[in-house]
C-alpha cells in the first residue's frame, strides 16, 4: 500500500508531499499519530505534536543524511506525560542496493523519510508544527488525515486487480495508526530483538510489543539457529 501511495502521490503537489512525508515518518520511525495530527484543538491534543524545532539533522558514520527527533511523548498515561521520546531516521535512497530498478529507486526517493521531510519543509507554510494545513498552517486534524490517507489508498488500489467492493472493505479499516502498527509488525516479523523492537515502538515494556505485534511465531525463533550453530563451529 505504501508503494501504491508513492505512485499516486508523485505529482509534486503540496498535499501529496505532505501525505508522503507523514506516511514515511509513521513507517520508518513508528511515530505515534498523536505526534503528527491531533484529535482536537484542546491543549491536551496539541501538546505532543512534532515541531520543526524537534528535528535535528546530522550525518551518520556511514555518510548518510539523518535526522534525530526529540519530541514530547504522545502517551497519555500520567507517569509518561512529561517524559520526552526520541528517535532517528536516515536517508534510504542515497546509497541504493545494487541492481535496483529505476522504478524501485523512484519509490525509495519518494518514501525516503529524510528526503520526504525536506521536500515538505520547502513547500510547507511557515508554522511551528510539522504536519499542518496548507491554507492556514494549523495542525491537520486526525479525521482529515485519515480521510486523505484513505483517498490515496483507494486510488493506489484502483490500479491493481482488486475489485472495488474489496477495496472499500479494506480501506475503511485503515487509519494513520495502521502504518505505525504495520511497521512494528514488520520489525518483529523480521526477527529483530524484542528490546530493539520495543525501543523502536516507544514501548517501556517489551511485553507490550510482543502482545500486540508479535505475529511471527516459530519463524521468528528459527532466526536464532544460524547464530547458535556458528558458535559451535568457531
URDA-V737056 format. One record per residue. N is the residue number from 1. RES is the residue in one letter. PSI is psi as a letter, one per 40 degrees, with the letter a starting at -180 (NA if undefined). OMEGA is omega as a letter, one per 40 degrees, with the letter a starting at -180 (* if undefined). D_FIRST is the distance of its C-alpha to the first C-alpha in Angstrom with 1 decimal. Layout:
BEGIN
n: {N N}
res: {RES RES}
psi: {PSI PSI}
omega: {OMEGA OMEGA}
d_first: {D_FIRST D_FIRST}
END
This chain:
BEGIN
n: {1 2 3 4 5 6 7 8 9 10 11 12 13 14 15 16 17 18 19 20 21 22 23 24 25 26 27 28 29 30 31 32 33 34 35 36 37 38 39 40 41 42 43 44 45 46 47 48 49 50 51 52 53 54 55 56 57 58 59 60 61 62 63 64 65 66 67 68 69 70 71 72 73 74 75 76 77 78 79 80 81 82 83 84 85 86 87 88 89 90 91 92 93 94 95 96 97 98 99 100 101 102 103 104 105 106 107 108 109 110 111 112 113 114 115 116 117 118 119 120 121 122 123 124 125 126 127 128 129 130 131 132 133 134 135 136 137 138 139 140 141 142 143 144 145 146 147 148 149 150 151 152 153 154 155 156 157 158 159 160 161 162 163 164 165 166 167 168 169 170 171 172 173 174 175 176 177 178 179 180 181 182 183 184 185 186 187 188 189 190 191 192 193 194 195 196 197 198 199 200 201 202 203 204 205 206 207 208 209 210 211 212 213 214 215 216 217 218 219 220 221 222 223 224 225 226 227 228 229 230 231 232 233 234}
res: {X X X X X X X X X X X X X X X X X X X X X X X X X X X X X X X X X X X X X X X X X X X X X X X X X X X X X X X X X X X X X X X X X X X X X X X X X X X X X X X X X X X X X X X X X X X X X X X X X X X X X X X X X X X X X X X X X X X X X X X X X X X X X X X X X X X X X X X X X X X X X X X X X X X X X X X X X X X X X X X X X X X X X X X X X X X X X X X X X X X X X X X X X X X X X X X X X X X X X X X X X X X X X X X X X X X X X X X X X X X X X X X X X X X X X X X X X X}
psi: {d d d d d d d e f e e e i d d d d d d d d d d d d d d e e f i i d e d d h i e a e i d d d e e e i h i d e e h h i i h i d e e i h i h h h h i i i e i e i d e e d e h i h i i i i i h e e d g i i i e i i d d d d d d d d d e h d d d d d d d d d d e i i h i d i d g i i d d e f i i h i d d d d d d d d d d d d d d d d d e a e h i d d d d d d d d d e i i d d d d d d d d d d d d d d e e i i d d d d d d d e f h e h d d d d d d d e h e d b d d d d d e d d d d d d d d d e NA}
omega: {i i i i i a a i a a i i i i i i i a i i a a i a i a a i a i i i i i a a a i a a i a a a a a a a i i i a i a a a i i a i i i i i a i i a i a i a i i a i a a a a a a i a a i i i a i a a a i a i i i a a i i i i i i i a i a i a i i a a i i a a a a a i i a i a a a a i a a a i i a i i a a i i i i i i a i i a i i a a i i a a a a a a i i i a i a a a a i i i a a i a i i a i i i i a i i i a a a i i i i i a a i i a i i i i a a a a a i a a a a i a a a i a a a i i i i a a i *}
d_first: {0.0 3.8 5.4 5.0 6.0 8.6 9.8 10.6 11.9 14.2 17.3 18.9 19.7 20.3 18.0 15.0 16.4 16.7 13.2 11.9 14.8 14.2 10.6 12.0 15.0 13.5 11.7 14.6 17.4 16.5 18.3 19.0 17.9 21.6 21.9 20.0 20.7 23.6 24.2 27.4 30.0 32.4 33.2 31.8 28.3 28.5 30.4 27.4 25.5 24.7 27.3 27.6 30.6 28.5 26.9 29.1 28.3 29.9 29.8 29.2 31.9 29.9 29.9 26.3 25.8 24.8 24.9 26.4 25.7 28.4 27.6 29.2 27.5 25.4 27.0 29.6 31.9 35.4 35.8 32.7 32.9 34.8 33.1 30.9 27.7 26.9 24.1 23.4 20.8 21.5 20.6 18.3 19.1 22.9 23.7 21.0 21.5 24.0 22.9 19.5 18.9 19.0 15.5 14.2 16.7 15.6 12.0 13.8 16.0 13.6 11.9 15.3 16.4 20.0 19.4 17.1 19.7 22.5 21.1 20.8 24.3 25.8 24.8 24.8 27.9 30.5 29.7 30.2 26.7 23.5 21.0 23.3 23.7 24.8 27.9 29.6 27.9 27.6 24.8 21.7 22.2 19.7 19.6 19.1 16.2 14.5 15.3 13.9 10.5 10.6 12.0 9.5 6.7 9.6 10.3 7.1 7.5 11.1 11.1 10.6 13.5 12.4 15.2 15.3 16.8 14.1 11.4 13.8 14.4 10.9 10.1 13.7 13.2 10.5 12.2 12.3 14.0 11.1 9.6 13.2 13.6 10.7 12.3 15.7 15.0 13.9 17.1 19.2 18.0 18.9 22.4 22.8 26.0 25.7 27.6 25.3 22.2 24.2 25.1 21.5 20.7 23.9 25.5 29.3 29.5 27.8 28.4 25.9 23.1 24.3 24.7 21.3 18.9 20.8 19.4 20.7 24.2 26.5 24.0 24.0 27.8 28.3 27.0 30.3 32.4 32.3 33.5 36.2 37.3 37.6 39.9 42.3 42.8 43.3}
END
